[in-house]
């Protein structure tokens, strides 16, 4: 002990023994804070080096963490790395700071392949982590991050080259260990692989050994990828194994063992494949155990669990249960794990992390479109954990006001039936300030209510039918000359509405796979003044690239098609307009893209269209470096609209507009927030644009 104190005194420049002892952190004091300066991905690094806030402090633990950190840097290709550790005693424990100097990282000058004749250098190199960079390598998503050597990946790169040959049927291919030559002055490396290719093999036969009740081996072989006569591809073999596990698992054999066997004929260069199946016993669900739900009631979660106690195990139901729960929007994360009880029994463990499902907003402000406004909104997707959704909006602005109340129970008494109803009193003023145009302003006020009942059919489909009543006032406009005045008069609408929705996406807010499709029909003419029918189709497809490129890039395609047919009287306020986030084609003011009239006095009037087509292509990436739950999305919008009902329109054909831009999507503690920045591509004279939009609530 004395020796340690003396050493500390020397290092501190002659402090007294008592002073040094007082300044040193106590062993087992809690680690209050950890910082790693000079290196990215600090959170992941902390997990690897084994330090967490709250752990008891000890010098030995810090030394081990420092050694592991140096190994991380070495594995990433850095030479001459140093790590300085600063430990400070604080009132609440110990603060630890790692100051990292990464040193020099080896750059890859070239990757060379010797002996490859059937597979090109380009095809081999694109599979590698250690490869020569391009001028785009540094760009996120577009670039591949190549150009810098990662020594820990060299053995895996050797396997990746071997994999490239197995995908092409070269079962005898051999790949040498990489030979690395590094120039000590330039820190540049040349990596060389020597390859013996051999010849490609064809599949001679595919057999399934072992009897499985309810499973047809011939039908499986006819459908799946690995077929006799084709060149062998290891990817198809793996897909066959995955699909076999799913199909056998769907028959209740949760613990089935499937082992592939091979017989290679080196003379004929053929390969016979046999899948041997040992099913074991059928497995049944013993219990469903739900954990983590601090708000959502157990019975609400159970309604979305597709397996119940006593049911035979089904692999697909296990997977779909997770998606069903994620689609509710009640949870940030869902984990569904089988827990073995015996050879014939298993528990299903459902672990959930509750999401922020409510939103409260309000205040006084000034918006680029609405001007001065005061508003308040309360919405909750999961009232008191019952799964019932409700919202109440109160808002007043210079260009709009909104009072609306809605309640939706998606599963009445845990049944497959849904009920929803709402009332509203809304006003929207459309004001056009473009000096190049003479379009007249107007205001539309709506009061009414609606009621809908529906039923879930199957796993992904929901149908509904309902009734809608509204009293609409069209006012604050200059009465046009030479135009049918009836279109601008107040009217009442009484309509029957129906819809069918298909949704197999994997998450409510940020889906990464699946499609959403909805067809809505409305017939107005059950009393009231309006007489028309309307059909709306919406479609969205989502594709996440996490598995393919190891990055959370999500591609999205969204489309809306609408058509209205006049049955006697189609008021202008019922017609479609485009513009803005709500109606499509961001970068243009809401309601500004539409056919117009010009009267004999030169005043122009928004008429709207009865046919629309609008679609968007989006690419979304995470912004976790800013805050959790935030994403950056780039988009291209394209929309078209026309009117075939009204005569004497200025625009006889399709009006087409497009835009590009980006939006920040944030699942904030107050609800989903969108910040939209857009630029019109083909702006025409008289167009009203809005390069920035702010929206709160709803899905992205």
N, C-alpha and C positions, 0 to 999 in steps of 0.2 A: 504493500500500500504506500509506504514512504517513497519508494522508487518512482511510482506513478506521479505522486504529487510534485517531486523534484523536477521530473521531466516536463510536467505541465508548467511549472514556474519558469523554466528556461525558455520554453516556447512563447510564453506570454511576456517576456522581457523583464523578469525580475520581480513579478508580483509576489506578495507575501503568500505563504502557504494557506493561510485562512481565506484570503481573497480568492485564490484559485479554486479552492474547494467549494466556495460559495457559488462561483460562476459556472461550474460544471453541471450539466443536467444530471438529474438523478436517474439511475438505472430503474427501469420499469415505469417511469413517468410516461403518460400517454403521448403519442405523436399527434400533435394538434393540426399540423399542416405539412404538406409535402409539395415541393415545386421542382420541376426539371427544366432548366433553362438551356437553350441552345439546340434543342432537338424537337421534332414534331411528334405527334401521336403520343403525347405524354401519358394519357389515360391507359393506353394499351401497354406502354412501357412499364408503368407502375404494376400492372397485373403480372407481368412477366418477372419483374425483380422481387416480387413478393412483399411489397410494402403497402399498408393501408392506414388511413387515418384512424386513430383510436387504438392502434396496436401499442403495446408497451415498448418503450425505447430501450435499445442497448447498443453499445459500440460495435459488438460483433454482428448484429443484424444489419447495421449500416454498412459495414465492410463487405458483407456478403452481397448486399444490394448493389454496391459500387462495382464489385467484380462481375456481377451479372450484366450490369449496364455496359461495361467495357466489352463483354462478349457479344452483346447485341450490336454494338458499333463494329466490331470485327466481322461479325456475320454479314453486315451490310456493306462490307468492303472498305471501311475506313482504316487508314493507317496512321499511327502516331496519335491516336485519340487520348485525351486526358479528361479526367473527371475530378473536380474539386468539390468537397463536401463542406457545407457550412451548417453547423448545428447551433441553434439559439434557444436558450431557456426562456420560456414565456410563462405568464401567470397560469395559463390553462394547459400547460404541457411543454412540448418541444416542437419547434419548427425546424424542418430539415430541407435544405436546398442543395440540389445537385447542379453544379455549373459545368456544362459539357462543352468541350472543344473537340469537335468531331475529327479534326485533322483532314488529311487528304483522302478523297475517295477515288478508287481506280476506275478509269474510264475504259470502255471497250472500243478498241480501234477496229477490230475485225473478228468475225467468227468464220472459221474455215472447216469445210467438210471434205474428207478424203475417202474415195471409194463409192460415193453415191452416184448412181447412174439413172435409176428409175424415179427417184424423188429429188426434185430440184433443191438447190440451196435455199431459195426463197421459201419454199413450203416447209422446210425443216426449221429455218431460223425463226419464222413467225410463231412457232410453238414455244419458243424459249423465253425465259425470264432474262437471262444474260445474253443480250444481243446488241448489235450496234444501233445507236439511236439515230433518229432522223430530226429534221429541223422542227417537227411537230411533236416530238416526244414529250416535251415539257407541258404541253397543253392538256388540261384535265379532260377526260372522256375521249376527245379526238386523238390525243397522243397515247402512246402505250407505256410511257415512263421508262423506256429503254435507254441504254447508253452508259449506265453505271453498273459496275460489277457487284453482284451479291453472291459472295462465296458459298453461303449456306445453300443456295439454290443450284449449285453446279451438279451435285449428284442427282438432283431431281430433273435437271435439264437432260442429263444422260438418259433418264427414264422417259422423258417426253419425246426424245428422238425415237427411242424404241417403240413408244406408243404410236407415233406417226406411221411406222412401218406395219405395226399390228393392225392398224385401221385399213391398210391396203393389202392385207393378206400375207405379208412377209414374216412367216413364223420363225424362220431361221436367221433373221437379221440379228447382227451383233454390233454393239456400239461400244467403243473404247471409253475409258475414263477420259475426261477432258484434260488436254495438255495446255497449261496456262503459262504464257510468257509475258512478263511484266517489265516494261522499261522503267527503271528506277528514277530516271530524270523526268520523264513526261507523265509518269503514273498511268501509262496506257497499256492495255493488255490485248494480246492476241490469243484466242481460244480455238483449239483444234480438236476435232473429233474424227476418229478413223472408223469407217463403217464397212461391214461385210453384209451385203443385202440378201443374197440368196435368191430364191424364186417365190412368186406368190402361190398360195394354196387356195384351192376351191373346196367348198363344203360338199362332202360325199353324201352324208345323210345326217338327219336330225331325229333323235328318238327321245321319248319320255318314258322312263322306267319307274314303275310303282303305280299301283292302282289308287285312284282318288275318286270316291263316290261323287257323282255329279259333275265331274270334269272330263271333257272330251279332248284327248291329246291330239287327235287328227285335226280338229277344228283350230286348236291353238297353233299348231305348226303351219297350217294354211294361212293364218292371219298374221303371224309374227314376222320379224325382219330376217332372221337367219334361215335361209332356204337352201336346199340341195341345188347344186349347179352354179351357185353364185360364189364370187370371191369372198373369202372370209373377212369379216370386219369385227374387231373386238367390241366396238360400240354397240353393234346389233346383239352380240352375245350378252352384254350387260343389260340391255333393255329387255331381252327375253327373260333374264333372271328376275328383274324387277317386276315385270308383268306376271310372271309365274307366282311370285310371292303375293301379289295383289289378288290374283284369281283364286289361289289356294286359300289365302287368308279370308276371302269373302265367303268361302264355304265353311268357315268356322275353325280352321286349323291354324291357330295363332302361332304355334310353336313349330311349324313345319320346317324341315331342313331340306334345302334343295342344293345338290352338289353337281356341278358340271364335270363330265368325264370326256376325255379326248383320245382318239386313236389316229395317229399321224402316219400317213404313208409317204415317206420321203422320196420314194421312187416315182410315184404318180403325182406327188405334190397335192394330195387331198387330205381332208380332215373330217373324221366322223365325230359328231357331237352327241352326247347322251346326257340328259338331265335326270338324275336319280332323285326321286321325291320320297322322303320319309315324313308322312303327315303327322305322326303322333296322334294324340286323341283330340276330339273336338273340344273346344274351349267355350265356356259360358261366362257371362258377366256375373260376378259375385256381388259387387256393390259399386255405386258411383259416388266417389268422394270428391267434394267441392271445397277448395281452399282459396283464401285470398279475397273473397268477396266481403268487403267491409260495408257495402251499400246494397248491392243487388241481392234480392231475396233468392234463396236456394231454388224455390219452385220456378222462378223466372229463368234461371240458368238451365234447369232440367228440361224445360220445354224445347230447348235447342239441342239437347244431347240426344243423338240418334240411337244410342244403345242404353238399355235399361237392365236392371238386375233380372237374371233369368234368360236374357236374350243370348242367342249364339253370337260369338264374336264375328265381326265383319270388318276387314281392314279398311274398306272404302268408307264405312260409317265412322270409323275412328278419325280418318283424315277430314271428312266433311263436317264432323262435329266442330272441329277447330274453326273452319271457315264460317260455319253458321254463327258461332259466337262472335267472331270478328266482324261479321256483317251487321251485327246489331248496333255497333258504335258505342257499346257500353264499356268496352275494355281496351286498354292500351296494348295488352299482351295476353295471349291465351296459350297455355301449354296443356296438351292432352297426352297423358302418359299411361301405358298399360303397366299394371303392377301384378306380377305373378303371385298367385296364392297356392295353386297346386297344378298338377298336370292337366286338370280339366276346368280350373277356375282362375279368373283374373279380376282384379279391381280396375276400374277406370278412374284415374286421378285427374281432376280438372283444376288447374291452377290459373287464376286470373289476377290481373292487375287492373283495378278500377280506373276508368278514364274520366276526364273532366267532361261531363255530359251536359252541364248547365252553363248558361250564359246570362250575365246581368250587365247591361250597358246603359248609359245615360249621360246626358250632359247638354251643354250649350256650345255651339260651335259655328263654324263657317266652312262650307264646302265649295269646291270648285264648280259644282253643278247646282246644288240645292240652295246655295247662298246661306243666309242665316237660318239656323235650325235648332230646335230643342227636341230631344227625343229620349225615350226610355224603352228598353226591351228586356223581357224576362223569358227565357226559354229553357226547357229541360227535356231531354230525350228519355229520361229514366226517373220519373217522379217517384220519390220515396223508395226507389229500388224496385218498383212494380213493373217497369217496362213501358209504362204509359208515357206518351209524349204530350207536352203542352207548351203553348207559347202565348204571350201577351205583348202586343206592341202598341206604343203610344208615341206618336211623333208629329211634329209640326215644323214646317219650313216654308221659305218664301215660295218654293215651287211645288211643295207636296205636303200632304199630311196623311197619317196612317193610324187607324185604330183597327186592330184585328185580334181575334181570340180563336184559338184552335185547340182541339183535344183529339188525340189518336190513341186507341188501344189496339196494338197489332195482333194480340192473341187474347181475345176475350175469354176470361175464366180458363186460361191455358188451352183453349181450343184452337182450331185452325182458322177461326173467323176473326175478322177485324172490323172495327167501327171507328169512324172519324166524323167530326162535324166542326163547323166554324162559322163565325160572323165577321163582317168587315165593313169599314167605312173609310174609303180611300180617295185621295185626290192627287192627280199628277198634272202639273203645268208644264207644257212643252214650249220652251222659249228659245227662239233662234236668233242669235246675235250676229250672225255672219253678215258683214257689210256687203259681200258680193251677191247676196241672195235677198229676195223680198218675200220669204216665206212667213206667213202669218202665224202668230202664237195661238195656242188654244189650250183649254183645260178640260180634263175628263174626271168626273166624280162618279164613284161607284159605291153603292150600299147593297148589302145582300148577305146571303148565307148559303151553306151547302151541307149536305149529309151524304155519307158514303158507307156502304157495307161491302166487305170483301171476304175472300177465302183463299188460303194457301193451297195450291195443288202441286203435289210432288215436292221435290226438294228445293227447286229454284223459282217456281212460277206462282204468281199471285194475280187473281182476277178480282175486279170490283165493279160495282154499279152504284150510281147515286143521282142526286138531284141538286140543281144549282138555280138559285133565284138571285137576280140583281136588278137594281134600279139605277140607270145610268143617265147622267146629265152631261151634255156636251156644251160648253159655254166659254165665255171670255175670248171670243173671236170676232173678227170683222165679217159681217154677213156677206158671203160671196155673191157676186152677180153671175147670172147665166148658169148656175149650178143647182141641181136638184136640192131644194132646201130641206127635204125630209131627212137627208143623211145627217144633218147637223142638229136635229131635234132630240129631246130627251126620249128615252124608250125604256121598256121593261123587257127583261129576258127571263124566260122559264125554260130550262133545258134538262135533258136526260144525258148523263155522262157515264161512260164505261171505259175500262182500261184492262190491259193484260200486261204484266211485267215479268221479265225473266232476268234473274240476277245470280250469277255464280262467281262473283268476285270474292276475293279473299279478305277484304277489309272495307270498312265503311268509309273512312276518310281518305286513306292513301292505298288504294288497291294496287297490287303488283301483278295480278294475273286475273283472267276471267273477262267476261263481257256483261254489259248491262244493256237491256233492250226494253223499250216500252212503247206500246201502241195505245193511243187514247182516241176515243170517238165521242163527239158531242152532237146532239140534235136539239136545236132550239126551235120551238114551235108548239110547246105544250101550254098554250095560252101566251100572254104577253104580246109584244110587238115584233120582236126579232124572229126571223124565219130563215134558218140556214143549217147546214151541217158541216162539221169540221173533223178532220183526221190529222193527228200528229204522231209522228214516229221519231223516237230518240234511240240512239245507239252509241255505245262507248266500248272500246276495247283497250285492255291494259296488258302490258308485257314488261316484266322486270328482268333486267340483265345481270342480276347479282351472281347467279350460278355461272353464267357464261364468261363474264369479265371480272368477277370479284369486285364489283362496284355497284352501289345502289342507284343505278340509272333506271328510270322508268319511262317507257314510251307509251303515249296515249293517243288514241284517235277518238274524236267525238263528232257526232253528226245529229242534225235535227232537220226533218223534212215535214212541212206542213201544207195542207190543202183545205180550202173552204169552197163550198158550193152554195150559190144563192138559191133559196127556196121561196123567195118572195120579198124579203127585206134583210139585207146584210148591212148593219150600221157601220160607219167608219171606225168607231171605237172598238169594234170586234176584230178588225183586220190586223194582219201582222205588220210589224215594223222591225227593223234590225238596227244594231248599234249598241255598243257597251257590253259588259260582262253578262248581263241578264239575258239579252236577246241574241247575242252573238256579234262577231266582228268588233273586237276591242279596238280602241283607238278612235272610234266615232261616238258622238254623243248618243245617249239612249233615244231610240225612236226616230233618229234623223235619217236613216236609210230607208226610203219608201217612195213609191210613185207619188207625184204631185199634180194638182190642178193649177191652172192659171186662169183667173176670171178676166172679164173684159176691162176691168180697172187695173190690171197688171199685178194683182195680189196673188201670191202662190199659197197653196194649202196642201198640207199632208193628207193624203188619201189612204195610204196603207196598201198592202197587197194581200191577195188570197192564196198565193203560192210562194213558198220559200224553200230554200235549201242553204244550209249553213254547216260548215264543218271546220274542225281544228285538228292540227297535228302538234303534239306537245312532247317535250323531253324535260324530265324533272330530275334534279340531283339534290342530295342532302346539304344542309348548311349547319351541321351540328357544331362547326367551329364557332358559330355565333350563338346559337342556343338550341336546345333539344326540341325536335318537332318542327323545325323550320326547313323549308325547301325552296330552291330557286328553279323556276320553270320557264323555259323558252317556248314560244309558240308561233304558229302561223295560222291565221284565220282567213277563211274565204266564204263569202255569202252572196246569195243572189235572191232577188225578190221581183215579183211582177203582179199586176192586177188585170184579170180577164173578166171582171164583173162590171166595173164602172166604165162608162164611155167618156170621151173627151179628155182623157188623161194626157199630160205632157209626155209621159214615158210609156210607149206602146209595148216595149219588150222587156227583157230582163234587165234589171239594174244590178251591176256586179261591183263588189267592193272587197278589198283584201287588206290585211295588216300583219305586221310582225311586232314582236315585243317580248317582254319578260315580266313575270310576276313573282312576288315573294309570298309564299304560302306558310302560314304559321298557325299551329294549333296552340294558341295562347291560353293562359288560365281563364281568359274571359270568353273563349270560344274561337272558332276558326276565323282568321283574318287574312284578307287578300290585298296586296298592294300591286296594282297593275300599271305597267309602263308600256305604252304601245305607240307605234308609228304607222299611219295609213300608207299603203303602197301605191294605190291608184286613186288618190284623192281627186275629185272633180270640182269644178267651180260651184260654189254654193254649199259644199259639204260642211257640216258642223263636226268638228273634231274634239276629242278629249284624250290628251296624251297620258293623263293620270287618272286612275280610279281607285277608290277605297271601298271595300265591301267587308261586312262582318256577319258571321253566321253562315250556316249551310255547309255543303260539301265543296271540295275544291274541283 
